[in-house]
Amino acid sequence: MSIVLFSYNRAAMVRLSMVPFTLGYIIALMYLNRFTDNTLVKLAPIAFLVFATVYYWVIHRIKVSDLFQKNYYLIYLLTFLTVISVFRSNLSDKSFLNSVSTSMVLMLIVILTLIMAILYSKKKYARFENIFYFLNILPFGIYALINILLWIFEFSFESTNELVIGKALLLEKFGIFVNRIKFPLANGINSYGTVVGGLLTISLVYLFVVKKNKLSTMGIITVLITTVLLTDSRGALIYSFLILGAIWYYRSSKSFPAVFKIVPLMPILGSFLLISVTQILSTTGLGAFLSRSSGDLESGNGRFLIWGYSLTEFIQFKIIQVIGYGDNGHVGSGVSNLWQNMFLTYGETTNMHPHNTTLAILFDIGYIGLAVYIYFLWRVLTIIQKFWNINRNFSLVMLSFLLYTVLIGITESLYGFYYQNSIYFFFSIFAIAFVAETIYDRQQVKKGKSRDLIKANWPN
């Protein structure tokens, strides 16, 4: 009986310690400042995140040196490039206060994630792979549930910017005829569904591979799948289950599967592969099932035309391309004018992003930004490989999100602030990998012993 109570108390302690972080993260995800210019509303996410940061810093006595480890420089570099691009925004309606608010929230989330991962690693009774549950799955699950409840009770902050929403075709295949839903706290239909797909991916892997917090994770997965179906985000749903299948297949592999070593190259190669695959699929029954309309797959739902227009910008070298045009660089370059007629069902046609992460990065933070981004992905992959035989569950969950990031990034502008603050998840998940590597390296130096002993001391 005493063992059961101790186990329960340990779990309760972990959950209770996560409350300030979870609250601050959810407030940031809601992104309420886009609904108003009210200064208090814009500062609310910052206030909550600052409180959470100070709380953990003071109560748990975090050292400044803990946040300036050599493994973290790449996180800070990519964050710095992104923040600079925010202050170079090409949107005429983006105020200086909005840029400050956006940048501060991003920086606080990066710092707070590092702090939380460091603290969690010090809990000897905590399995380190559960960090994904507490730092990502649970907060976003609550946020997604709030969105569904607000939609059920017909609460809305604003009307959708899509003049023609369209049908939820995935549900229509099963005899359920409804329009695609724009949830009250979402900044778009497809964008929200795309981000939900990323959290659905790691939630599925966490449930079937890690097999912890099963009941709450199943509830969150139900909420996420419902959301993806109602937004009719086909790619997000397909990728989530394909990645789960791949992870399940390779979960027992003694060595890291070689097939995944090409992942960092997918931002470059992915578009060409997709064009080839869709041309083949368009002639099959599966292609007809996945298509919204005639010619949908052949043109990538218009994406291939956008990519072509975008590439015209980079055929001739310009010095500004080295650092990019700043946030929404496709607008600053003037290229988006070439495809604005393709989005007449949207309110702001010239602001429509290039629907490809690589192109979005090139426009926003240039060749330097793209080089740092690809190197960042490569470093995450090397960390996954390092932990393959140290903490397999940790590697599998991290790998699942890496796969989703590069696959969905082929057709969506996932990096940056285009898609429902997807950049928050990018850093809050991948930053954990660099913390894990720092802990491992520190243990290796401290113990000065074999990897087997290091493995035994790793928080499992």
Secondary structure as UniProt FT lines:
FT   HELIX           2..17
FT   HELIX           19..30
FT   HELIX           32..35
FT   HELIX           39..59
FT   TURN            60..61
FT   HELIX           64..67
FT   HELIX           70..72
FT   HELIX           73..87
FT   TURN            92..93
FT   HELIX           96..121
FT   TURN            124..125
FT   HELIX           128..130
FT   HELIX           131..132
FT   HELIX           133..137
FT   HELIX           138..152
FT   TURN            153..154
FT   HELIX           169..172
FT   TURN            173..175
FT   TURN            184..185
FT   HELIX           189..205
FT   HELIX           206..210
FT   HELIX           214..231
FT   HELIX           234..250
FT   TURN            251..252
FT   HELIX           258..265
FT   HELIX           266..281
FT   TURN            282..283
FT   HELIX           285..290
FT   TURN            294..302
FT   HELIX           303..315
FT   HELIX           319..322
FT   TURN            327..328
FT   HELIX           329..333
FT   HELIX           335..338
FT   HELIX           340..343
FT   TURN            344..345
FT   HELIX           349..351
FT   HELIX           357..386
FT   TURN            387..390
FT   HELIX           392..408
FT   TURN            409..411
FT   TURN            420..421
FT   HELIX           422..447
FT   HELIX           451..457
//
